Amino acid sequence: MNAAYTAPIELPMTIYHAAELKEFMLDVLERGPCVHFDLSAVPEIDCAGVQLLVAARRRAAERQQACEFVGANDAVLATLALLGVAQTLTQAQPSVDTLSALQEPAL
């Protein structure tokens, strides 16, 4: 079994860094069948950042990869909860229903 590739995200996941983060996340998804994005150092996240998470999860599902978001701090979790996606994005294996509910990929 292949080990997970863990990629830390240390920039604010905001509209101001969306283009840079999009490139980074797409590159990381090329690195193997199981990818963990470590969100523990993300100082803030906005709707653009959440769109990146959703799009990464969708891209991975299309490629039949595992894509997990680990280590989310309280600030990130609070934003995800406010937007109603905390449980969806922090669960390890999203269901088909979850993926179909997350439309409009940003990547």
C-alpha positions in Angstrom: 0.0 0.0 0.0 1.3 3.4 -0.9 2.0 5.9 1.9 0.2 9.1 2.0 1.9 12.2 0.7 1.4 15.1 3.2 1.6 18.7 2.0 1.5 21.5 4.4 -0.4 24.7 3.5 1.0 27.7 5.3 -0.5 30.6 3.3 -3.8 32.2 4.1 -6.4 30.3 2.0 -8.0 33.5 0.8 -8.8 35.1 -2.5 -5.5 36.9 -2.5 -3.6 33.6 -2.6 -6.1 31.5 -4.6 -4.1 31.3 -7.8 -0.9 30.3 -6.1 -2.6 27.7 -3.9 -4.5 26.3 -6.9 -1.2 25.6 -8.7 0.3 24.1 -5.5 -2.7 21.9 -4.8 -2.9 20.6 -8.4 0.8 19.7 -8.3 0.4 17.9 -5.0 -2.5 15.8 -6.4 -0.1 14.5 -9.0 2.2 13.0 -6.3 0.3 9.9 -5.5 -2.9 8.0 -4.8 -3.3 9.3 -1.3 -2.7 13.0 -0.4 -3.1 14.8 2.9 -3.2 18.5 2.9 -2.1 19.7 6.4 -4.1 22.8 7.3 -2.6 23.3 10.8 -0.6 26.4 9.7 -3.4 28.1 7.7 -4.0 31.4 9.5 -7.3 32.1 7.8 -9.6 30.8 5.1 -12.4 32.5 3.1 -14.9 31.3 0.5 -12.2 31.1 -2.1 -10.1 28.9 0.1 -13.1 26.6 0.8 -13.7 26.4 -3.0 -10.1 25.2 -3.4 -10.7 22.5 -0.8 -13.9 21.4 -2.5 -12.2 21.4 -5.9 -9.2 19.4 -4.7 -11.5 16.8 -3.2 -13.5 16.6 -6.4 -10.4 16.4 -8.6 -9.1 13.6 -6.4 -12.4 11.7 -6.6 -12.4 12.0 -10.4 -8.9 10.5 -10.4 -9.9 7.9 -7.8 -7.5 9.2 -5.3 -7.8 9.8 -1.6 -7.6 13.4 -0.6 -7.8 14.4 3.1 -7.6 17.6 4.9 -5.8 17.2 8.3 -4.9 19.4 11.2 -7.4 22.1 10.6 -7.0 24.7 13.4 -9.9 26.4 15.2 -10.0 29.4 12.8 -10.3 27.1 9.8 -12.8 24.8 11.4 -14.9 27.8 12.5 -15.1 29.1 8.9 -15.9 25.6 7.6 -18.6 25.2 10.2 -20.1 28.7 9.4 -20.3 27.6 5.8 -21.8 24.3 6.7 -19.0 22.2 5.2 -16.9 21.3 8.2 -17.9 17.7 8.5 -18.0 17.2 4.8 -14.4 18.4 4.2 -12.9 16.9 7.3 -14.2 13.4 6.9 -11.6 11.1 5.4 -13.6 9.4 2.7 -16.4 11.5 1.3 -19.5 9.6 0.1 -20.9 9.9 -3.4 -23.7 12.0 -2.1 -21.3 14.4 -0.5 -19.3 14.7 -3.7 -22.4 15.3 -5.8 -23.6 17.9 -3.3 -20.3 19.8 -3.8 -20.8 21.3 -7.2 -19.0 24.2 -8.9 -15.3 23.1 -8.8 -12.8 26.0 -8.6 -9.8 24.1 -10.0 
